[in-house]
Amino acid sequence: MIVDAEDRLLSVTVDEEAVIMAAYRAAVEDKRPKVDEALRELRADSTFEAVSTYTNANSASVEARRLEQQRQLDEEDDYGRGSIKDTSTW
């Protein structure tokens, strides 16, 4: 079996693979309207909207910090390999 990072089934290697994958896709499509309806109800709730706004803002902040840390690590790595030259004068 092969699944992606979001736990979606991508492939099953057996003789009946096509039948299994078709059944899986049909099940996913069958649940989609139910999930959409449940999400519409949630999004109409003001508490959910506040939590969602906070979560989105916080995740953007976390991602920005992660990118800054990665940039700093990359710069340190470049400096260690000598690709950044010290241009200060004595």
C-alpha positions in Angstrom: 0.0 0.0 0.0 1.1 3.5 -0.7 -0.4 6.5 1.2 0.4 10.2 1.0 1.3 12.6 3.8 -2.3 13.2 4.5 -3.0 9.5 4.9 -4.8 9.2 1.6 -4.6 5.8 -0.1 -2.7 6.1 -3.4 -2.1 2.6 -4.4 -2.6 -1.1 -3.4 -0.5 -3.7 -5.0 -2.7 -6.8 -5.3 -4.5 -8.5 -8.1 -7.7 -6.6 -7.3 -6.0 -3.2 -7.1 -8.3 -1.5 -9.6 -11.4 -2.7 -7.8 -10.1 -1.7 -4.4 -9.1 1.8 -5.6 -12.4 2.4 -7.3 -14.3 1.4 -4.1 -12.0 3.7 -2.1 -12.6 6.7 -4.4 -16.4 6.0 -4.4 -16.3 6.0 -0.6 -14.4 9.3 -0.5 -16.8 10.9 -2.9 -19.8 9.6 -0.9 -18.6 11.2 2.3 -17.7 14.5 0.7 -21.2 16.1 0.8 -21.6 15.0 4.4 -18.3 16.6 5.4 -19.1 19.7 3.5 -22.5 20.1 5.3 -20.8 19.5 8.7 -18.2 22.1 7.9 -20.9 24.6 6.8 -22.5 24.2 10.2 -19.2 24.6 12.0 -18.2 27.7 10.1 -21.6 29.3 11.0 -20.6 29.1 14.7 -18.9 32.3 15.8 -16.7 30.4 18.4 -15.4 28.2 15.6 -14.7 31.3 13.5 -12.7 32.9 16.3 -10.7 29.7 16.9 -10.1 29.2 13.2 -8.8 32.8 12.9 -6.5 32.4 15.8 -5.2 29.1 14.5 -4.5 30.4 11.0 -2.7 33.5 12.4 -0.6 31.4 14.8 0.3 28.8 12.1 1.6 31.7 9.9 3.7 32.9 12.7 5.1 29.5 13.4 5.9 29.0 9.7 7.7 32.4 9.6 9.8 31.5 12.6 10.7 28.1 11.0 11.7 29.8 7.8 13.8 32.4 9.7 15.6 29.6 11.6 16.2 27.7 8.4 17.7 30.8 6.8 20.0 31.3 9.7 21.1 27.7 9.6 21.7 28.0 5.9 23.8 31.1 6.4 25.8 29.4 9.1 26.4 26.4 6.9 27.5 28.7 4.0 29.9 30.6 6.3 31.3 27.3 7.6 32.0 26.2 4.0 33.7 29.5 3.2 31.2 30.7 0.6 30.5 33.8 2.7 33.7 35.9 3.0 34.5 38.2 5.9 34.7 41.7 4.3 35.6 43.6 7.5 38.8 45.5 7.5 41.3 45.7 10.3 
